[in-house]
Amino acid sequence: MLERVAVGVLLLMLQQNFMLVVSSPSADYPWSYDYDTYQGPQNWGLLFKPWMMCHNGKMQSPIDIPPDRLLFDPNMKPIHIDRISVSMNVI
């Protein structure tokens, strides 16, 4: 009986490892937009210490900007961003 339990636990562990490998995002990005992975949006703030504010709901999470869809415009003027404080409630 104990051997059957040990084999069952071993098979379960192998299945879990296989599922992690199959569902893991590309190594090119430390996050994923797939909610079924640990790197998904629900955990972005837990992946790296500098991203902790994403988890606390106080800063914006990573934005999906596919590099292959970007266009370069040599005539575009530089973007100027002002740091303006805005009052808000985090829900």
Summary of the structure (lengths in Angstrom):
residues: 91
radius of gyration: 20.9
end to end distance: 51.5
largest distance: 74.3
contacts: 133
relative contact order: 0.08
helix: 44%
strand: 0%
